[in-house]
């Protein structure tokens, strides 16, 4: 649960940087970016590059599969 709360906060912060600086609009219009805009983009790109999110999702998938297999095995034992 803590992992998802942490990921939510990070995603919310990234979105707020995009929204507050209106970065998507500026990029679509090919506007010149300020230093603050560039710093915001650097933060977003840095946070994506160091994220361990993919590893965490892999671990969640593996443990979910294990839990499902255990549940099936226990259900089959109960039926016998």
N, C-alpha and C positions, 0 to 999 in steps of 0.2 A: 504494500500500500504506500509506503514511504517513497518507493521508486516512482510510482505514478504521480504522486503529489509533487515530487521534485521535477519530473519531466513536464508537468503542467506549468509550473512556475517558469521554467526555462522557455517553453513555447510561448507563454504569455508575454514574457519580456521581449523575445524576438519580434513578436507581432506588434508590440507597443513601439519598438524602435522603428519598424517599417511604417506604422501609422503616424506616429508623431512627426517623423521627418518627411513624410509623404514620399518615401523613396520609390515606390512602384510607379507613382504618377510621374515623378521627375525622370525616371529611366525611360518610361514609355514616350515621353515628350522630348527625350534626348537633351534635357536641361543640364547645365553645368552643375556639378555637385560641389557643395561647400566642404570645408574640412570636417565639420560636424557630420555631414552626410557620409563622407568617406569613413570616418571613425565608426559610425553606426553600421555600415556595411562590413567593415573589418571585424567588428564584434560578432555580427551574425555569422560570417564565414568562419571565424575562429571557433565559435561555439559549436558549429556543425562539424568542424574538422577534428576537434578533440573529444567529441561525444562518444561515450561508450554505449550508446543507445542500442546499436545493432547487436552487440554482445549480450546485453541484458535481455533483449527480445529473444535471442537464440536460447538463452538459459531458461526463460519462461516457457518457450515452446517445448524444450526437452523435458522439463519437469511436468508440464501439462500432459505430454504423451505418456510419461511414466505413471502419472496418477490415473489416467484413463486405462492403461493396461492393468494396473493393480485392481482397479474397480471391476474390470471385465473378468479378471481371474477370480476375484472374490465372488462375483455374481455367479460364475459358472460352478464354483465349488458349492455354493448354496443350493443351486438347482440339482446337484447330484445327490 
